[in-house]
Amino acid sequence: MNKEYRRGKHSVTSLKSHLVFVTKYRKKIFDAQRLEVLIQSFFEVAKKMDFSILEVNGEGDHVHLLVEYSVSQLVNHLKGVSSRIYRKHFTDSPHAEHLWSPSYFACSVGGAPIEVLKEYIKNQSRP
């Protein structure tokens, strides 16, 4: 299996999520114009928050997104807090200021292959 990894300065990740947003009461309110406005807003958010939309589509009452994202802020907080607490309680830290290497690996688990998800999203009955 050939996985595509997102490589950063100190990280290697493969984190993708299939998101489905359903309208309240499953009301069929989306037509092509309304769906396009939503899709553009999703891409604006992705740009600001540094994640990628690999595929997006929808029907009258829901939208599918396939996104690739980073967990760098989560990792940095977990490493920072745990390091401070560890060094507060113990003296065997490998470095005076740091417990952890700056590197990490993260990978999402489970689910269908990405190409299957992309094809499923592409094949939605878009208005």
N, CA, C and O atoms as a printed pandas DataFrame, in Angstrom:
     atom_number atom_name residue_name chain_id  residue_number  x_coord  y_coord  z_coord
0              1         N          MET        A               1    0.843   -1.187    0.000
1              2        CA          MET        A               1    0.000    0.000    0.000
2              3         C          MET        A               1    0.881    1.241    0.000
3              4         O          MET        A               1    1.775    1.369    0.838
4              5         N          ASN        A               2    0.641    2.144   -0.920
5              6        CA          ASN        A               2    1.425    3.367   -1.035
6              7         C          ASN        A               2    0.655    4.505   -0.378
7              8         O          ASN        A               2   -0.352    4.963   -0.918
8              9         N          LYS        A               3    1.118    4.963    0.780
9             10        CA          LYS        A               3    0.460    6.061    1.476
10            11         C          LYS        A               3    1.093    7.376    1.095
11            12         O          LYS        A               3    2.305    7.466    0.896
12            13         N          GLU        A               4    0.262    8.395    0.996
13            14        CA          GLU        A               4    0.774    9.738    0.776
14            15         C          GLU        A               4    0.855   10.425    2.130
15            16         O          GLU        A               4   -0.139   10.521    2.849
16            17         N          TYR        A               5    2.031   10.896    2.468
17            18        CA          TYR        A               5    2.243   11.564    3.742
18            19         C          TYR        A               5    2.495   13.040    3.530
19            20         O          TYR        A               5    3.104   13.448    2.541
20            21         N          ARG        A               6    2.019   13.829    4.467
21            22        CA          ARG        A               6    2.285   15.259    4.498
22            23         C          ARG        A               6    3.520   15.442    5.364
23            24         O          ARG        A               6    3.494   15.125    6.553
24            25         N          ARG        A               7    4.598   15.949    4.788
25            26        CA          ARG        A               7    5.857   16.071    5.512
26            27         C          ARG        A               7    6.121   17.528    5.882
27            28         O          ARG        A               7    6.134   18.411    5.025
28            29         N          GLY        A               8    6.327   17.756    7.167
29            30        CA          GLY        A               8    6.682   19.070    7.668
30            31         C          GLY        A               8    8.124   19.051    8.136
31            32         O          GLY        A               8    8.821   18.050    7.969
32            33         N          LYS        A               9    8.575   20.153    8.722
33            34        CA          LYS        A               9    9.959   20.241    9.200
34            35         C          LYS        A               9   10.248   19.173   10.253
35            36         O          LYS        A               9   11.319   18.566   10.249
36            37         N          HIS        A              10    9.284   18.944   11.161
37            38        CA          HIS        A              10    9.490   17.989   12.247
38            39         C          HIS        A              10    8.383   16.943   12.312
39            40         O          HIS        A              10    8.221   16.281   13.337
40            41         N          SER        A              11    7.619   16.786   11.232
41            42        CA          SER        A              11    6.490   15.864   11.321
42            43         C          SER        A              11    6.229   15.145   10.013
43            44         O          SER        A              11    6.575   15.614    8.929
44            45         N          VAL        A              12    5.617   14.010   10.157
45            46        CA          VAL        A              12    5.098   13.237    9.041
46            47         C          VAL        A              12    3.681   12.856    9.431
47            48         O          VAL        A              12    3.468   12.214   10.459
48            49         N          THR        A              13    2.713   13.248    8.616
49            50        CA          THR        A              13    1.318   12.969    8.968
50            51         C          THR        A              13    0.550   12.410    7.776
51            52         O          THR        A              13    0.893   12.639    6.616
52            53         N          SER        A              14   -0.490   11.676    8.108
53            54        CA          SER        A              14   -1.451   11.206    7.118
54            55         C          SER        A              14   -2.802   11.227    7.815
55            56         O          SER        A              14   -3.274   10.200    8.302
56            57         N          LEU        A              15   -3.417   12.397    7.860
57            58        CA          LEU        A              15   -4.659   12.589    8.596
58            59         C          LEU        A              15   -5.724   13.119    7.649
59            60         O          LEU        A              15   -5.648   14.254    7.177
60            61         N          LYS        A              16   -6.693   12.301    7.386
61            62        CA          LYS        A              16   -7.774   12.673    6.484
62            63         C          LYS        A              16   -9.086   12.302    7.150
63            64         O          LYS        A              16   -9.183   11.279    7.828
64            65         N          SER        A              17  -10.094   13.138    6.952
65            66        CA          SER        A              17  -11.413   12.872    7.521
66            67         C          SER        A              17  -12.485   13.078    6.472
67            68         O          SER        A              17  -12.415   14.004    5.665
68            69         N          HIS        A              18  -13.470   12.211    6.493
69            70        CA          HIS        A              18  -14.662   12.352    5.668
70            71         C          HIS        A              18  -15.726   12.975    6.570
71            72         O          HIS        A              18  -16.206   12.338    7.507
72            73         N          LEU        A              19  -16.087   14.217    6.280
73            74        CA          LEU        A              19  -17.071   14.951    7.071
74            75         C          LEU        A              19  -18.375   15.034    6.290
75            76         O          LEU        A              19  -18.369   15.214    5.072
76            77         N          VAL        A              20  -19.483   14.902    6.990
77            78        CA          VAL        A              20  -20.799   15.065    6.374
78            79         C          VAL        A              20  -21.588   16.034    7.253
79            80         O          VAL        A              20  -21.792   15.781    8.440
80            81         N          PHE        A              21  -22.031   17.146    6.658
81            82        CA          PHE        A              21  -22.852   18.136    7.354
82            83         C          PHE        A              21  -24.267   18.027    6.798
83            84         O          PHE        A              21  -24.483   18.156    5.593
84            85         N          VAL        A              22  -25.221   17.791    7.682
85            86        CA          VAL        A              22  -26.619   17.620    7.281
86            87         C          VAL        A              22  -27.416   18.834    7.757
87            88         O          VAL        A              22  -27.199   19.324    8.865
88            89         N          THR        A              23  -28.341   19.321    6.920
89            90        CA          THR        A              23  -29.168   20.461    7.311
90            91         C          THR        A              23  -30.121   20.069    8.441
91            92         O          THR        A              23  -30.476   18.900    8.599
92            93         N          LYS        A              24  -30.515   21.045    9.199
93            94        CA          LYS        A              24  -31.481   20.837   10.274
94            95         C          LYS        A              24  -32.761   20.262    9.673
95            96         O          LYS        A              24  -33.263   20.757    8.664
96            97         N          TYR        A              25  -33.268   19.239   10.292
97            98        CA          TYR        A              25  -34.484   18.538    9.862
98            99         C          TYR        A              25  -34.343   17.941    8.457
99           100         O          TYR        A              25  -35.338   17.582    7.828
100          101         N          ARG        A              26  -33.112   17.838    7.977
101          102        CA          ARG        A              26  -32.808   17.323    6.618
102          103         C          ARG        A              26  -33.605   18.039    5.543
103          104         O          ARG        A              26  -34.012   17.444    4.545
104          105         N          LYS        A              27  -33.821   19.348    5.769
105          106        CA          LYS        A              27  -34.527   20.164    4.779
106          107         C          LYS        A              27  -33.674   20.274    3.529
107          108         O          LYS        A              27  -32.478   20.556    3.615
108          109         N          LYS        A              28  -34.275   20.055    2.370
109          110        CA          LYS        A              28  -33.567   20.129    1.086
110          111         C          LYS        A              28  -33.574   21.580    0.603
111          112         O          LYS        A              28  -34.456   22.002   -0.144
112          113         N          ILE        A              29  -32.560   22.331    1.055
113          114        CA          ILE        A              29  -32.509   23.764    0.742
114          115         C          ILE        A              29  -31.403   24.135   -0.243
115          116         O          ILE        A              29  -31.382   25.261   -0.739
116          117         N          PHE        A              30  -30.487   23.215   -0.538
117          118        CA          PHE        A              30  -29.360   23.552   -1.390
118          119         C          PHE        A              30  -29.679   23.320   -2.863
119          120         O          PHE        A              30  -30.141   22.253   -3.269
120          121         N          ASP        A              31  -29.414   24.366   -3.647
121          122        CA          ASP        A              31  -29.389   24.225   -5.103
122          123         C          ASP        A              31  -27.941   24.496   -5.515
123          124         O          ASP        A              31  -27.084   24.681   -4.651
124          125         N          ALA        A              32  -27.657   24.522   -6.810
125          126        CA          ALA        A              32  -26.279   24.692   -7.277
126          127         C          ALA        A              32  -25.656   25.989   -6.762
127          128         O          ALA        A              32  -24.494   25.989   -6.355
128          129         N          GLN        A              33  -26.395   27.080   -6.772
129          130        CA          GLN        A              33  -25.860   28.378   -6.329
130          131         C          GLN        A              33  -25.556   28.364   -4.833
131          132         O          GLN        A              33  -24.483   28.800   -4.414
132          133         N          ARG        A              34  -26.482   27.870   -4.035
133          134        CA          ARG        A              34  -26.273   27.839   -2.585
134          135         C          ARG        A              34  -25.114   26.905   -2.212
135          136         O          ARG        A              34  -24.318   27.204   -1.322
136          137         N          LEU        A              35  -25.041   25.786   -2.903
137          138        CA          LEU        A              35  -23.953   24.851   -2.644
138          139         C          LEU        A              35  -22.607   25.479   -2.994
139          140         O          LEU        A              35  -21.627   25.271   -2.279
140          141         N          GLU        A              36  -22.549   26.237   -4.073
141          142        CA          GLU        A              36  -21.299   26.885   -4.474
142          143         C          GLU        A              36  -20.854   27.917   -3.436
143          144         O          GLU        A              36  -19.658   28.043   -3.172
144          145         N          VAL        A              37  -21.791   28.654   -2.846
145          146        CA          VAL        A              37  -21.450   29.615   -1.794
146          147         C          VAL        A              37  -20.845   28.882   -0.596
147          148         O          VAL        A              37  -19.847   29.329   -0.030
148          149         N          LEU        A              38  -21.450   27.756   -0.212
149          150        CA          LEU        A              38  -20.917   26.972    0.901
150          151         C          LEU        A              38  -19.519   26.451    0.592
151          152         O          LEU        A              38  -18.621   26.528    1.430
152          153         N          ILE        A              39  -19.343   25.923   -0.605
153          154        CA          ILE        A              39  -18.059   25.346   -0.991
154          155         C          ILE        A              39  -16.967   26.410   -0.948
155          156         O          ILE        A              39  -15.868   26.150   -0.459
156          157         N          GLN        A              40  -17.261   27.606   -1.457
157          158        CA          GLN        A              40  -16.271   28.686   -1.405
158          159         C          GLN        A              40  -15.928   29.044    0.040
159          160         O          GLN        A              40  -14.769   29.323    0.349
160          161         N          SER        A              41  -16.923   29.039    0.925
161          162        CA          SER        A              41  -16.649   29.350    2.336
162          163         C          SER        A              41  -15.778   28.266    2.967
163          164         O          SER        A              41  -14.918   28.570    3.794
164          165         N          PHE        A              42  -15.990   26.998    2.586
165          166        CA          PHE        A              42  -15.149   25.915    3.099
166          167         C          PHE        A              42  -13.695   26.120    2.674
167          168         O          PHE        A              42  -12.782   25.925    3.476
168          169         N          PHE        A              43  -13.478   26.511    1.420
169          170        CA          PHE        A              43  -12.113   26.728    0.943
170          171         C          PHE        A              43  -11.457   27.928    1.628
171          172         O          PHE        A              43  -10.248   27.910    1.863
172          173         N          GLU        A              44  -12.225   28.965    1.951
173          174        CA          GLU        A              44  -11.678   30.106    2.692
174          175         C          GLU        A              44  -11.222   29.683    4.081
175          176         O          GLU        A              44  -10.145   30.072    4.534
176          177         N          VAL        A              45  -12.043   28.886    4.752
177          178        CA          VAL        A              45  -11.681   28.394    6.089
178          179         C          VAL        A              45  -10.441   27.512    6.002
179          180         O          VAL        A              45   -9.544   27.617    6.839
180          181         N          ALA        A              46  -10.386   26.643    4.994
181          182        CA          ALA        A              46   -9.240   25.745    4.829
182          183         C          ALA        A              46   -7.950   26.536    4.665
183          184         O          ALA        A              46   -6.921   26.186    5.242
184          185         N          LYS        A              47   -8.010   27.602    3.877
185          186        CA          LYS        A              47   -6.813   28.416    3.660
186          187         C          LYS        A              47   -6.366   29.078    4.963
187          188         O          LYS        A              47   -5.177   29.076    5.281
188          189         N          LYS        A              48   -7.305   29.639    5.715
189          190        CA          LYS        A              48   -6.971   30.319    6.971
190          191         C          LYS        A              48   -6.440   29.358    8.023
191          192         O          LYS        A              48   -5.557   29.714    8.802
192          193         N          MET        A              49   -6.976   28.138    8.049
193          194        CA          MET        A              49   -6.623   27.189    9.108
194          195         C          MET        A              49   -5.602   26.144    8.655
195          196         O          MET        A              49   -5.311   25.205    9.396
196          197         N          ASP        A              50   -5.062   26.297    7.460
197          198        CA          ASP        A              50   -4.003   25.431    6.946
198          199         C          ASP        A              50   -4.389   23.952    6.915
199          200         O          ASP        A              50   -3.676   23.096    7.439
200          201         N          PHE        A              51   -5.530   23.672    6.290
201          202        CA          PHE        A              51   -5.852   22.288    5.964
202          203         C          PHE        A              51   -6.299   22.251    4.515
203          204         O          PHE        A              51   -6.600   23.288    3.925
204          205         N          SER        A              52   -6.343   21.063    3.945
205          206        CA          SER        A              52   -6.668   20.913    2.530
206          207         C          SER        A              52   -8.006   20.221    2.355
207          208         O          SER        A              52   -8.332   19.273    3.069
208          209         N          ILE        A              53   -8.771   20.709    1.401
209          210        CA          ILE        A              53  -10.001   20.025    1.011
210          211         C          ILE        A              53   -9.650   19.203   -0.221
211          212         O          ILE        A              53   -9.323   19.754   -1.271
212          213         N          LEU        A              54   -9.720   17.884   -0.087
213          214        CA          LEU        A              54   -9.373   16.989   -1.180
214          215         C          LEU        A              54  -10.549   16.764   -2.120
215          216         O          LEU        A              54  -10.368   16.541   -3.316
216          217         N          GLU        A              55  -11.759   16.826   -1.565
217          218        CA          GLU        A              55  -12.970   16.657   -2.372
218          219         C          GLU        A              55  -14.129   17.265   -1.601
219          220         O          GLU        A              55  -14.161   17.216   -0.371
220          221         N          VAL        A              56  -15.088   17.843   -2.333
221          222        CA          VAL        A              56  -16.283   18.400   -1.701
222          223         C          VAL        A              56  -17.425   18.312   -2.703
223          224         O          VAL        A              56  -17.238   18.532   -3.899
224          225         N          ASN        A              57  -18.609   17.988   -2.197
225          226        CA          ASN        A              57  -19.801   17.910   -3.034
226          227         C          ASN        A              57  -20.993   17.821   -2.095
227          228         O          ASN        A              57  -20.826   17.693   -0.882
228          229         N          GLY        A              58  -22.178   17.887   -2.645
229          230        CA          GLY        A              58  -23.330   17.788   -1.781
230          231         C          GLY        A              58  -24.602   17.533   -2.546
231          232         O          GLY        A              58  -24.612   17.471   -3.775
232          233         N          GLU        A              59  -25.672   17.386   -1.800
233          234        CA          GLU        A              59  -27.007   17.210   -2.342
234          235         C          GLU        A              59  -27.906   18.250   -1.699
235          236         O          GLU        A              59  -27.415   19.164   -1.036
236          237         N          GLY        A              60  -29.189   18.129   -1.879
237          238        CA          GLY        A              60  -30.121   19.137   -1.399
238          239         C          GLY        A              60  -30.125   19.348    0.099
239          240         O          GLY        A              60  -30.455   20.436    0.572
240          241         N          ASP        A              61  -29.758   18.306    0.864
241          242        CA          ASP        A              61  -29.853   18.412    2.323
242          243         C          ASP        A              61  -28.558   18.092    3.072
243          244         O          ASP        A              61  -28.561   18.019    4.301
244          245         N          HIS        A              62  -27.452   17.901    2.348
245          246        CA          HIS        A              62  -26.190   17.629    3.038
246          247         C          HIS        A              62  -24.987   17.899    2.139
247          248         O          HIS        A              62  -25.106   18.020    0.919
248          249         N          VAL        A              63  -23.816   17.990    2.791
249          250        CA          VAL        A              63  -22.559   18.248    2.098
250          251         C          VAL        A              63  -21.523   17.249    2.609
251          252         O          VAL        A              63  -21.465   16.958    3.804
252          253         N          HIS        A              64  -20.702   16.726    1.690
253          254        CA          HIS        A              64  -19.586   15.840    2.027
254          255         C          HIS        A              64  -18.286   16.593    1.798
255          256         O          HIS        A              64  -18.140   17.300    0.801
256          257         N          LEU        A              65  -17.343   16.444    2.723
257          258        CA          LEU        A              65  -15.999   16.994    2.553
258          259         C          LEU        A              65  -14.986   15.912    2.890
259          260         O          LEU        A              65  -15.166   15.160    3.848
260          261         N          LEU        A              66  -13.938   15.837    2.112
261          262        CA          LEU        A              66  -12.795   14.999    2.434
262          263         C          LEU        A              66  -11.650   15.965    2.688
263          264         O          LEU        A              66  -11.211   16.668    1.777
264          265         N          VAL        A              67  -11.162   16.002    3.930
265          266        CA          VAL        A              67  -10.151   16.983    4.318
266          267         C          VAL        A              67   -8.886   16.292    4.806
267          268         O          VAL        A              67   -8.925   15.201    5.375
268          269         N          GLU        A              68   -7.761   16.962    4.563
269          270        CA          GLU        A              68   -6.471   16.540    5.098
270          271         C          GLU        A              68   -6.024   17.654    6.037
271          272         O          GLU        A              68   -6.054   18.829    5.673
272          273         N          TYR        A              69   -5.609   17.282    7.247
273          274        CA          TYR        A              69   -5.326   18.302    8.248
274          275         C          TYR        A              69   -4.080   17.964    9.051
275          276         O          TYR        A              69   -3.537   16.863    8.964
276          277         N          SER        A              70   -3.648   18.931    9.826
277          278        CA          SER        A              70   -2.476   18.797   10.688
278          279         C          SER        A              70   -2.917   18.855   12.144
279          280         O          SER        A              70   -3.919   19.485   12.481
280          281         N          VAL        A              71   -2.168   18.202   12.979
281          282        CA          VAL        A              71   -2.449   18.250   14.416
282          283         C          VAL        A              71   -1.323   18.953   15.169
283          284         O          VAL        A              71   -1.122   18.716   16.361
284          285         N          SER        A              72   -0.589   19.819   14.468
285          286        CA          SER        A              72    0.608   20.416   15.061
286          287         C          SER        A              72    0.312   21.195   16.350
287          288         O          SER        A              72    1.066   21.084   17.317
288          289         N          GLN        A              73   -0.769   21.978   16.378
289          290        CA          GLN        A              73   -1.068   22.727   17.610
290          291         C          GLN        A              73   -1.395   21.784   18.763
291          292         O          GLN        A              73   -0.951   22.003   19.891
292          293         N          LEU        A              74   -2.158   20.751   18.489
293          294        CA          LEU        A              74   -2.487   19.758   19.513
294          295         C          LEU        A              74   -1.215   19.085   20.028
295          296         O          LEU        A              74   -1.023   18.959   21.238
296          297         N          VAL        A              75   -0.357   18.659   19.119
297          298        CA          VAL        A              75    0.895   18.008   19.495
298          299         C          VAL        A              75    1.757   18.952   20.327
299          300         O          VAL        A              75    2.286   18.551   21.363
300          301         N          ASN        A              76    1.903   20.194   19.890
301          302        CA          ASN        A              76    2.730   21.160   20.620
302          303         C          ASN        A              76    2.209   21.385   22.034
303          304         O          ASN        A              76    3.001   21.460   22.974
304          305         N          HIS        A              77    0.900   21.494   22.203
305          306        CA          HIS        A              77    0.333   21.684   23.543
306          307         C          HIS        A              77    0.550   20.447   24.414
307          308         O          HIS        A              77    0.957   20.563   25.570
308          309         N          LEU        A              78    0.279   19.265   23.858
309          310        CA          LEU        A              78    0.469   18.039   24.638
310          311         C          LEU        A              78    1.925   17.864   25.060
311          312         O          LEU        A              78    2.206   17.520   26.208
312          313         N          LYS        A              79    2.839   18.100   24.141
313          314        CA          LYS        A              79    4.260   17.958   24.464
314          315         C          LYS        A              79    4.704   19.003   25.485
315          316         O          LYS        A              79    5.425   18.685   26.431
316          317         N          GLY        A              80    4.279   20.233   25.295
317          318        CA          GLY        A              80    4.691   21.313   26.197
318          319         C          GLY        A              80    4.213   21.110   27.615
319          320         O          GLY        A              80    5.002   21.194   28.556
320          321         N          VAL        A              81    2.928   20.844   27.780
321          322        CA          VAL        A              81    2.358   20.663   29.124
322          323         C          VAL        A              81    2.940   19.424   29.793
323          324         O          VAL        A              81    3.346   19.478   30.954
324          325         N          SER        A              82    2.983   18.305   29.068
325          326        CA          SER        A              82    3.492   17.071   29.679
326          327         C          SER        A              82    4.972   17.203   30.053
327          328         O          SER        A              82    5.399   16.664   31.074
328          329         N          SER        A              83    5.747   17.906   29.248
329          330        CA          SER        A              83    7.162   18.107   29.546
330          331         C          SER        A              83    7.342   18.919   30.825
331          332         O          SER        A              83    8.145   18.567   31.689
332          333         N          ARG        A              84    6.591   20.004   30.933
333          334        CA          ARG        A              84    6.695   20.835   32.145
334          335         C          ARG        A              84    6.308   20.041   33.393
335          336         O          ARG        A              84    6.990   20.115   34.415
336          337         N          ILE        A              85    5.225   19.288   33.308
337          338        CA          ILE        A              85    4.780   18.506   34.472
338          339         C          ILE        A              85    5.790   17.412   34.809
339          340         O          ILE        A              85    6.115   17.193   35.976
340          341         N          TYR        A              86    6.279   16.732   33.781
341          342        CA          TYR        A              86    7.265   15.669   34.015
342          343         C          TYR        A              86    8.502   16.229   34.708
343          344         O          TYR        A              86    8.960   15.679   35.710
344          345         N          ARG        A              87    9.052   17.342   34.164
345          346        CA          ARG        A              87   10.273   17.921   34.726
346          347         C          ARG        A              87   10.048   18.497   36.119
347          348         O          ARG        A              87   10.993   18.639   36.894
348          349         N          LYS        A              88    8.803   18.827   36.436
349          350        CA          LYS        A              88    8.472   19.308   37.783
350          351         C          LYS        A              88    8.572   18.160   38.795
351          352         O          LYS        A              88    8.945   18.373   39.949
352          353         N          HIS        A              89    8.236   16.947   38.357
353          354        CA          HIS        A              89    8.199   15.789   39.253
354          355         C          HIS        A              89    9.460   14.926   39.220
355          356         O          HIS        A              89    9.759   14.236   40.194
356          357         N          PHE        A              90   10.193   14.956   38.124
357          358        CA          PHE        A              90   11.329   14.045   37.959
358          359         C          PHE        A              90   12.551   14.803   37.435
359          360         O          PHE        A              90   12.425   15.848   36.797
360          361         N          THR        A              91   13.738   14.252   37.718
361          362        CA          THR        A              91   14.973   14.906   37.298
362          363         C          THR        A              91   15.704   14.163   36.182
363          364         O          THR        A              91   16.814   14.549   35.815
364          365         N          ASP        A              92   15.114   13.121   35.644
365          366        CA          ASP        A              92   15.826   12.316   34.645
366          367         C          ASP        A              92   15.477   12.691   33.200
367          368         O          ASP        A              92   15.558   11.851   32.304
368          369         N          SER        A              93   15.095   13.937   32.978
369          370        CA          SER        A              93   14.792   14.396   31.628
370          371         C          SER        A              93   16.063   14.334   30.781
371          372         O          SER        A              93   17.141   14.645   31.287
372          373         N          PRO        A              94   15.970   13.938   29.496
373          374        CA          PRO        A              94   17.166   13.813   28.671
374          375         C          PRO        A              94   17.840   15.149   28.333
375          376         O          PRO        A              94   18.957   15.167   27.814
376          377         N          HIS        A              95   17.164   16.262   28.625
377          378        CA          HIS        A              95   17.709   17.589   28.308
378          379         C          HIS        A              95   17.215   18.548   29.378
379          380         O          HIS        A              95   16.150   18.334   29.957
380          381         N          ALA        A              96   17.970   19.592   29.645
381          382        CA          ALA        A              96   17.600   20.538   30.701
382          383         C          ALA        A              96   16.268   21.237   30.433
383          384         O          ALA        A              96   15.531   21.540   31.371
384          385         N          GLU        A              97   15.953   21.494   29.160
385          386        CA          GLU        A              97   14.744   22.238   28.834
386          387         C          GLU        A              97   13.684   21.431   28.092
387          388         O          GLU        A              97   12.531   21.855   28.015
388          389         N          HIS        A              98   14.054   20.285   27.548
389          390        CA          HIS        A              98   13.120   19.554   26.701
390          391         C          HIS        A              98   13.053   18.074   27.055
391          392         O          HIS        A              98   14.080   17.424   27.252
392          393         N          LEU        A              99   11.855   17.562   27.133
393          394        CA          LEU        A              99   11.661   16.130   27.309
394          395         C          LEU        A              99   11.552   15.443   25.947
395          396         O          LEU        A              99   12.083   14.350   25.749
396          397         N          TRP        A             100   10.867   16.089   25.022
397          398        CA          TRP        A             100   10.541   15.478   23.739
398          399         C          TRP        A             100   11.409   15.981   22.588
399          400         O          TRP        A             100   11.851   17.130   22.577
400          401         N          SER        A             101   11.638   15.110   21.638
401          402        CA          SER        A             101   12.194   15.503   20.347
402          403         C          SER        A             101   11.142   16.374   19.666
403          404         O          SER        A             101    9.954   16.212   19.945
404          405         N          PRO        A             102   11.535   17.293   18.783
405          406        CA          PRO        A             102   10.524   18.100   18.092
406          407         C          PRO        A             102    9.734   17.301   17.051
407          408         O          PRO        A             102    8.731   17.794   16.535
408          409         N          SER        A             103   10.163   16.091   16.739
409          410        CA          SER        A             103    9.520   15.292   15.696
410          411         C          SER        A             103    8.322   14.510   16.223
411          412         O          SER        A             103    8.224   14.216   17.415
412          413         N          TYR        A             104    7.405   14.179   15.298
413          414        CA          TYR        A             104    6.298   13.288   15.627
414          415         C          TYR        A             104    5.727   12.697   14.348
415          416         O          TYR        A             104    5.940   13.217   13.253
416          417         N          PHE        A             105    5.005   11.610   14.510
417          418        CA          PHE        A             105    4.291   10.970   13.419
418          419         C          PHE        A             105    2.832   10.880   13.828
419          420         O          PHE        A             105    2.524   10.567   14.978
420          421         N          ALA        A             106    1.924   11.155   12.882
421          422        CA          ALA        A             106    0.492   11.039   13.142
422          423         C          ALA        A             106   -0.183   10.460   11.911
423          424         O          ALA        A             106    0.148   10.820   10.781
424          425         N          CYS        A             107   -1.132    9.561   12.139
425          426        CA          CYS        A             107   -1.818    8.908   11.027
426          427         C          CYS        A             107   -3.248    8.607   11.453
427          428         O          CYS        A             107   -3.473    8.097   12.550
428          429         N          SER        A             108   -4.211    8.918   10.599
429          430        CA          SER        A             108   -5.596    8.579   10.916
430          431         C          SER        A             108   -5.784    7.080   10.767
431          432         O          SER        A             108   -5.024    6.415   10.063
432          433         N          VAL        A             109   -6.791    6.559   11.428
433          434        CA          VAL        A             109   -7.021    5.117   11.410
434          435         C          VAL        A             109   -8.410    4.794   10.890
435          436         O          VAL        A             109   -9.343    5.587   11.016
436          437         N          GLY        A             110   -8.525    3.625   10.309
437          438        CA          GLY        A             110   -9.824    3.115    9.887
438          439         C          GLY        A             110  -10.354    3.744    8.624
439          440         O          GLY        A             110   -9.741    4.648    8.057
440          441         N          GLY        A             111  -11.498    3.258    8.189
441          442        CA          GLY        A             111  -12.188    3.833    7.053
442          443         C          GLY        A             111  -11.771    3.261    5.715
443          444         O          GLY        A             111  -10.880    2.417    5.616
444          445         N          ALA        A             112  -12.430    3.740    4.715
445          446        CA          ALA        A             112  -12.205    3.289    3.342
446          447         C          ALA        A             112  -10.985    3.964    2.733
447          448         O          ALA        A             112  -10.549    5.006    3.222
448          449         N          PRO        A             113  -10.428    3.386    1.673
449          450        CA          PRO        A             113   -9.317    4.038    0.964
450          451         C          PRO        A             113   -9.740    5.412    0.436
451          452         O          PRO        A             113  -10.902    5.620    0.088
452          453         N          ILE        A             114   -8.790    6.341    0.380
453          454        CA          ILE        A             114   -9.064    7.715   -0.031
454          455         C          ILE        A             114   -9.721    7.779   -1.404
455          456         O          ILE        A             114  -10.664    8.548   -1.591
456          457         N          GLU        A             115   -9.256    6.998   -2.362
457          458        CA          GLU        A             115   -9.843    7.043   -3.707
458          459         C          GLU        A             115  -11.304    6.618   -3.685
459          460         O          GLU        A             115  -12.112    7.165   -4.436
460          461         N          VAL        A             116  -11.660    5.657   -2.844
461          462        CA          VAL        A             116  -13.058    5.230   -2.717
462          463         C          VAL        A             116  -13.900    6.364   -2.145
463          464         O          VAL        A             116  -15.004    6.621   -2.624
464          465         N          LEU        A             117  -13.379    7.049   -1.113
465          466        CA          LEU        A             117  -14.100    8.185   -0.531
466          467         C          LEU        A             117  -14.268    9.308   -1.540
467          468         O          LEU        A             117  -15.349    9.886   -1.652
468          469         N          LYS        A             118  -13.194    9.625   -2.283
469          470        CA          LYS        A             118  -13.281   10.682   -3.293
470          471         C          LYS        A             118  -14.357   10.354   -4.326
471          472         O          LYS        A             118  -15.152   11.221   -4.691
472          473         N          GLU        A             119  -14.387    9.119   -4.793
473          474        CA          GLU        A             119  -15.357    8.709   -5.802
474          475         C          GLU        A             119  -16.783    8.792   -5.243
475          476         O          GLU        A             119  -17.699    9.230   -5.939
476          477         N          TYR        A             120  -16.964    8.376   -4.000
477          478        CA          TYR        A             120  -18.278    8.441   -3.351
478          479         C          TYR        A             120  -18.762    9.888   -3.275
479          480         O          TYR        A             120  -19.924   10.171   -3.567
480          481         N          ILE        A             121  -17.876   10.799   -2.885
481          482        CA          ILE        A             121  -18.247   12.210   -2.766
482          483         C          ILE        A             121  -18.527   12.802   -4.144
483          484         O          ILE        A             121  -19.496   13.542   -4.312
484          485         N          LYS        A             122  -17.699   12.488   -5.121
485          486        CA          LYS        A             122  -17.919   12.983   -6.490
486          487         C          LYS        A             122  -19.277   12.547   -7.038
487          488         O          LYS        A             122  -19.900   13.278   -7.808
488          489         N          ASN        A             123  -19.734   11.365   -6.646
489          490        CA          ASN        A             123  -20.956   10.806   -7.206
490          491         C          ASN        A             123  -22.229   11.219   -6.478
491          492         O          ASN        A             123  -23.282   10.622   -6.698
492          493         N          GLN        A             124  -22.153   12.223   -5.619
493          494        CA          GLN        A             124  -23.365   12.742   -4.980
494          495         C          GLN        A             124  -24.247   13.390   -6.048
495          496         O          GLN        A             124  -23.735   13.916   -7.036
496          497         N          SER        A             125  -25.551   13.356   -5.859
497          498        CA          SER        A             125  -26.489   13.942   -6.819
498          499         C          SER        A             125  -26.564   15.445   -6.634
499          500         O          SER        A             125  -27.540   15.960   -6.089
500          501         N          ARG        A             126  -25.551   16.138   -7.078
501          502        CA          ARG        A             126  -25.436   17.589   -6.897
502          503         C          ARG        A             126  -26.543   18.302   -7.648
503          504         O          ARG        A             126  -26.786   17.999   -8.816
504          505         N          PRO        A             127  -27.233   19.263   -6.990
505          506        CA          PRO        A             127  -28.308   20.003   -7.678
506          507         C          PRO        A             127  -27.786   20.838   -8.841
507          508         O          PRO        A             127  -28.565   21.513   -9.515
